[in-house]
Amino acid sequence: MTTAPAIELRKYTTLDDVRGDLIDVYAEVRAPLLHLPNYAVTAFGERLDRHGDEPGFVAILAYVDGQPIGYAYANTIERGDRYWQRTTPAPADEYTERPAAALKEIGVGPAWRGTGTARRIHDALLLTREEPFVTLMVNPAAGDGKVHALYRSWGYEDIGQSQPSPASPLLTVMVRPIR
């Protein structure tokens, strides 16, 4: 009988100590898409640096035997944030009247998909948040719609669309209560 390797979840509140691991695991998670401008490692690094400097930055990384296998990170957004400004239709005041957590990225390596690891990372990240709501953007075509359906099964609901950059596909904006 073999036992599954133990997954260790680590929390980071600054980018300095974890940037390299985030980029490494991102490159593995997004390998099939890295040729696309929006998914290139350099584009991710630029977004990561910007997000790491924004208020409320928290990252959760999953490790097995000291190697990163998955991650999620978020920060705080306020009413008037470019995140909400790019969302159409404009989100309901219920979501913007107080700060919200924006889940900017989540992913697990191919060997860990379908094991519940992404949900463990997601839930650990939400435990760090004080905001009433969490929002994310998803490419509705990702995984032939399976990723979007997964987020719905986690309690997220569609509230609009956004195209964060000219290189980005049109994304579905989703939200759910944190607690």
N, C-alpha and C positions, 0 to 999 in steps of 0.2 A: 504494500500500500504506500503510495506516495502522497505527500501533503502539498497543498498549494503554497507557493511562497507568500510570506507575510507582506502585506502592503502597508507602508508607513506613510502617513499623511503629515506634511510639514506646512506650517503657516509662515508667510513672509509679509512684512508690512513696508519693506523698502525693496527696490529693484536691485540695488547693488549686489546683494549676496546671492541672487537667484537668476539674474539675466541670462547667463550662459546656459543654465539648465533649461530655462524656458525656451530659448531659441533651439536648443538641441531637440527637445521633445516636440516642439512645433514642427520642425523639419521632418521628423518621423511621421507625425500625425497627418500632416498635409502633403506628404511626398508626391502623391499623384497630381497635385494642383500647383506645385512650385513653379512651373513654367508660365503660369498666368500672372500678369503684373500685380494684381491685388493680393495674391497669395505668396509672392516671392519672399524669401527670407529677409531680404533688405527692407521690403515694405512692412513686413511684420515687425522687424526691429525698430523702425521709425515709429510705428504705432505704439509699440510696447514702451519705448522711451517717453513718448508723450503721455500715455496712460499712467506710467509709473510716477510721473510728476504731478498728477492730478490728485485732488483730495480723496481721502478714504481708500487709497490703493491697498488691496489685500490679494495675495496669491496663495493658492493651495496647490502644492505639488505632491504627487504620489510617487513613491520610490519603492523599488524592489531591489534588494541587494546593493543599495547605494546608487542605483541608476534610475533616472526619472522616466516614468512610464505614462504619466498623464498630468494634466494641469487645468486650472481655471483661475481667472483673475477678474476682479471687479474694482470699481471705484464709485464714488458718490457723484450723482448729477443733481442739479437744482433746476427749478423753473427757469427757462430762458437758455439753458445749456444747448449747445449746437446739436446734441443728440436729439432733444425734443424738437428743436427748430426744423430739423430735417425730416421729422415724422409727419406723414400725411395719411389721413386727416390729422389735425392737431389732436394730441391726446387729451382725454378728459381731465378736468381740474383735479379729480380724485387722485390721479397719478402724479401730478406735477405740483400740487399745493405745498407739499413737503419734500425734502430730499428723498431720492430713490437710489437704490443700488443698480448699477448698470453692469451686468455680466458681459464683459467684453470678449472673452475667449474661453472656450472649454474644449478639451480633446483628450483622447487616450490613444496610445499606440495600438496598431492593428491587432496584436496578440491579446489585448485586454478588452477589446470591444465585446459587448454582449455578456460581460461578467459582473455588471453592476458597479464597476470601478468609477465610471463617469458620474453615476448618481451619488456614490459615496463622496467624491470630490465636491460635487455641486452642493450637497447637503452640508458638508463641513464648511464650505465657503459661506453659506447662508447663516450658519451659526455665529459667524463673526460680525454680522451686519445688524445695525440698529434701525435702519430705514423700514418703513411699512411695506414697501413694494420693491420687487426686483424686476428688471426689464432686460431683454436680450434681443438681438437681431439674428435671424436665421435665413439662409438661402433656402427657399422652399423646394428647390430642386436637389439639394444635398441628399445623397443616399437614396435617390429616387423618391424623395418625400419622407423617408423614414426618420430623418433627424427632426423634422418639423413635427411629425407624429409623436416622437419620443418626448419632445418638450411639452406637447399637449398632455401626454400621459403624466407628466410631472406637475400639472396644474397650471401651465401657462395658457393664456388665451391671446389670440391675434387682436391687435388694436390699430394697426396701420402698416405703412410701408416706408422704407427709407433707402436712399442710395447715398451712402456716406462719402463716396468719392466717384469721379468719373470712371475709374477702373473697376469699381465694385459692381456686382450684380444688384438687381433690385431685391432688397431684403424684406422679410416680414418682421415687423416689430411685435414682440409678445411681452406680456406682463403677468405677474401673479403676486399675491401677498407673500411676504417672507414667512410669517408665522401662520 
